[in-house]
Amino acid sequence: MSVLPTFTTLGKGHTVLMLHGIGGGRSIWSDASSGTALAVAGLGCRAVAVDLPGYGDSIGAGEPTLAHMVSTVVDLLDHLAPRRVALLGHSMGGILYGLMPPHPAIDRVVTLGSGSGYTQHLAKPLRYSMGFFWNVMVPVSVRMNGYFAGRRLRAVGDLPRGVVGQWRRWCKHPDFIVSEGDHVREAYARVKTPITVVMVADDGLASREGVRAVHSHYTQADLRWVTLKPRELGVKAIGHFHFFHPKAGPRVWSVSLPWLGA
């Protein structure tokens, strides 16, 4: 078993395993400025927010490659030994699920803003700046620092050289993560767990096209599509991150109960 990632647990009930995106950490769910984990616990669930390897307090849990993240999530589930799990993954956290081996406790999955990073799949106007990001910012930062200093640049987060190189390769291919090889395509195709695919109408990172592109590889899973529209929920914006913001979050959390099976 690998070193377990750091995690926070709130509440009682069936487990909701909360996986963050590439630029996040468990704090996006569980710190005072979010309140998401507390709200999920209030729905009658056991909210488990995780720092994936290389993030937050799991810096020492190994390099943040997707393969290692998957193995540590599986080890954490084995450690927690829950009877039922709803996996709630934001952005990269939702993409990870397609790489996981089947786990008997996971009976439903919710992906939130989990879209392809391929340039033509990104929301406008972001797609027009990605050439500069991948061809100038990333190589220069890696050359100067030995890693991508994303925090300093206020772009994504700090990433090791190998990891940002891997993401750069995926983002230049229409199949995104599946371009890694047939083993990834086959892993996605094996998934049979029901997935609620949550898109946000004003998400400036994960476009509808990008989200559909990623989930098209789940050829055997039952997909339920949900689009959150800020105006219908009575908030000004949700975007890629305001799901976690206390100003917008409570309106969104109130409709998430059926997704999580609480």
Beta strands, then each sheet from edge to edge (+ up, - down):
strand 1: 7-10
strand 2: 14-19
strand 3: 45-50
strand 4: 85-90
strand 5: 106-112
strand 6: 147-148
strand 7: 159-160
strand 8: 195-200
strand 9: 223-228
sheet 1: 1+ 3- 2- 4- 5- 8- 9-
sheet 2: 6+ 7-
end
